[in-house]
Amino acid sequence: MRLKFLFVVGLIAGYVLGARAGHGRYEQIKAKANEAWEDPRVQKAVSETQDFVKENAPIVAEKVGEGAKVASDKVAQGAKIAADGTKVAAEKVAETAKIASTSVAEGTKVAAEVVKDAAEKVAETAKDLSGKVAETASEATAKITGATNGSDDSSDERTPDDATTEPAGDASTPPQPS
């Protein structure tokens, strides 16, 4: 609550001080910001950053694809282990039920069958799930790879170079506030 109060006080103080400075000061700040943006050093940094992104985008996409494949493999392994563990547990429960069946044989048989059926259903569901996860991961990898490869072939998409080579309009005319 205290932080909210301090935030509101800061907003009010900023508004009051900003209103006193007026539109002229706003124009000065805006002119300095435009001057800094148009500075060759800043533009060089922007260009270097764009080049860096262009060079490393395929690498990043590849690493993401590899990560997705590894993750899907791990999930599939975990699902298989869970399915196997469930089946083993069901078998042990069934075995224990048979040993204890001397006094309540019929009730134990029914319980063991139900547990085994449930374990098989869980195992089937886990196997189906692992297949779906692997398929989804493969599709995601294909989409990531396709998106990376597709951007090189598309002539309709603008590249960062297009933005720097086209004129940006009259930079000396600031946009009019609405």
C-alpha positions as CSV (number, residue, x, y, z in Angstrom):
1,M,0.0,0.0,0.0
2,R,2.9,2.3,0.8
3,L,4.5,1.8,-2.6
4,K,1.2,2.6,-4.3
5,F,1.0,5.8,-2.3
6,L,4.5,6.8,-3.2
7,F,3.9,6.0,-6.9
8,V,0.8,8.2,-7.0
9,V,2.7,11.0,-5.3
10,G,5.4,10.7,-7.9
11,L,2.9,10.8,-10.7
12,I,1.3,13.9,-9.3
13,A,4.7,15.6,-8.8
14,G,5.7,14.7,-12.3
15,Y,2.5,16.1,-13.8
16,V,2.8,19.4,-11.9
17,L,6.4,19.9,-12.7
18,G,5.8,18.9,-16.3
19,A,2.9,21.3,-16.7
20,R,5.0,24.2,-15.3
21,A,7.8,23.5,-17.8
22,G,5.4,23.8,-20.6
23,H,5.3,22.9,-24.3
24,G,8.6,24.7,-25.1
25,R,10.6,22.5,-22.8
26,Y,8.9,19.5,-24.3
27,E,10.0,20.6,-27.8
28,Q,13.6,21.1,-26.5
29,I,13.7,17.6,-25.0
30,K,12.2,16.1,-28.2
31,A,14.8,18.0,-30.4
32,K,17.7,16.6,-28.2
33,A,16.2,13.1,-28.4
34,N,16.0,13.3,-32.3
35,E,19.5,14.7,-32.4
36,A,20.8,11.8,-30.3
37,W,19.0,9.3,-32.4
38,E,20.4,10.7,-35.7
39,D,24.0,10.7,-34.2
40,P,26.2,8.5,-36.4
41,R,27.5,6.6,-33.4
42,V,23.9,5.6,-32.4
43,Q,23.1,4.6,-36.0
44,K,26.2,2.6,-36.1
45,A,25.2,0.7,-32.9
46,V,21.7,0.2,-34.4
47,S,23.2,-1.2,-37.6
48,E,25.6,-3.5,-35.7
49,T,22.7,-4.8,-33.6
50,Q,20.6,-5.5,-36.6
51,D,23.5,-7.4,-38.3
52,F,24.1,-9.4,-35.1
53,V,20.5,-10.4,-34.9
54,K,20.5,-11.4,-38.6
55,E,23.6,-13.5,-38.2
56,N,22.5,-15.2,-35.0
57,A,18.7,-15.8,-35.6
58,P,19.3,-19.1,-37.4
59,I,21.5,-20.3,-34.6
60,V,18.9,-19.4,-32.0
61,A,16.2,-21.1,-34.0
62,E,18.3,-24.2,-34.3
63,K,19.0,-24.3,-30.5
64,V,15.3,-23.8,-29.8
65,G,14.5,-26.7,-32.1
66,E,17.1,-28.9,-30.5
67,G,15.7,-28.0,-27.1
68,A,12.2,-28.8,-28.1
69,K,13.3,-32.2,-29.4
70,V,15.3,-33.0,-26.3
71,A,12.3,-31.9,-24.1
72,S,9.9,-34.1,-26.1
73,D,12.3,-37.1,-25.9
74,K,12.6,-36.6,-22.1
75,V,8.8,-36.4,-21.7
76,A,8.4,-39.5,-23.9
77,Q,11.0,-41.3,-21.7
78,G,9.3,-40.2,-18.5
79,A,5.9,-41.3,-19.8
80,K,7.3,-44.7,-20.8
81,I,8.9,-45.2,-17.4
82,A,5.7,-44.2,-15.7
83,A,3.8,-46.6,-17.8
84,D,6.2,-49.4,-17.0
85,G,6.2,-48.5,-13.3
86,T,2.5,-48.5,-13.2
87,K,2.3,-51.9,-14.9
88,V,4.9,-53.4,-12.5
89,A,3.0,-51.9,-9.5
90,A,-0.2,-53.4,-10.8
91,E,1.5,-56.8,-11.2
92,K,2.8,-56.6,-7.6
93,V,-0.6,-55.6,-6.3
94,A,-2.1,-58.6,-8.1
95,E,0.5,-60.9,-6.8
96,T,0.0,-59.7,-3.2
97,A,-3.7,-60.0,-3.6
98,K,-3.3,-63.7,-4.6
99,I,-1.2,-64.4,-1.5
100,A,-3.8,-62.8,0.7
101,S,-6.6,-64.6,-1.0
102,T,-6.9,-67.4,1.5
103,S,-9.5,-65.6,3.6
104,V,-11.1,-63.3,1.0
105,A,-10.3,-64.9,-2.3
106,E,-13.2,-63.6,-4.3
107,G,-13.0,-60.0,-3.2
108,T,-9.2,-59.9,-3.8
109,K,-9.6,-61.3,-7.3
110,V,-12.0,-58.6,-8.2
111,A,-9.8,-55.8,-6.8
112,A,-6.7,-57.1,-8.6
113,E,-8.6,-57.2,-11.9
114,V,-9.8,-53.7,-11.4
115,V,-6.3,-52.5,-10.5
116,K,-4.8,-54.3,-13.5
117,D,-7.3,-52.8,-15.9
118,A,-6.7,-49.4,-14.5
119,A,-3.0,-49.8,-14.7
120,E,-3.3,-50.9,-18.3
121,K,-5.5,-48.0,-19.1
122,V,-3.0,-45.6,-17.5
123,A,-0.2,-47.3,-19.4
124,E,-2.0,-46.9,-22.7
125,T,-2.9,-43.3,-21.9
126,A,0.7,-42.6,-21.0
127,K,2.0,-44.2,-24.2
128,D,-0.6,-42.2,-26.3
129,L,0.4,-39.0,-24.5
130,S,4.1,-39.6,-25.1
131,G,3.4,-40.1,-28.8
132,K,1.3,-36.9,-29.0
133,V,4.0,-34.9,-27.1
134,A,6.7,-36.2,-29.5
135,E,4.5,-35.3,-32.5
136,T,3.8,-31.8,-31.1
137,A,7.5,-31.3,-30.5
138,S,8.3,-32.4,-34.0
139,E,5.7,-30.0,-35.4
140,A,7.0,-27.2,-33.3
141,T,10.6,-28.0,-34.5
142,A,9.4,-28.0,-38.1
143,K,7.5,-24.7,-37.7
144,I,10.6,-23.1,-36.1
145,T,12.8,-24.5,-38.8
146,G,10.3,-23.5,-41.5
147,A,9.9,-20.0,-40.1
148,T,13.7,-19.5,-40.1
149,N,14.1,-20.9,-43.6
150,G,10.9,-19.3,-44.9
151,S,12.1,-15.8,-44.0
152,D,15.0,-16.1,-46.4
153,D,12.9,-17.0,-49.4
154,S,10.0,-14.6,-48.9
155,S,10.1,-11.4,-51.1
156,D,7.0,-9.9,-49.5
157,E,8.6,-9.5,-46.0
158,R,10.6,-6.4,-45.1
159,T,14.0,-6.9,-43.7
160,P,15.7,-4.6,-41.2
161,D,17.8,-3.2,-44.1
162,D,14.6,-2.0,-45.8
163,A,13.8,0.1,-42.8
164,T,17.2,1.8,-42.8
165,T,17.4,2.4,-46.6
166,E,14.0,3.9,-47.1
167,P,13.5,7.6,-46.2
168,A,11.7,8.0,-42.9
169,G,9.8,11.1,-44.0
170,D,10.4,14.6,-42.8
171,A,12.3,14.2,-39.5
172,S,12.1,17.9,-38.7
173,T,8.3,17.8,-38.4
174,P,7.2,16.3,-35.1
175,P,4.0,14.3,-35.1
176,Q,1.0,16.4,-34.0
177,P,-0.5,15.5,-30.6
178,S,-4.1,14.5,-30.8
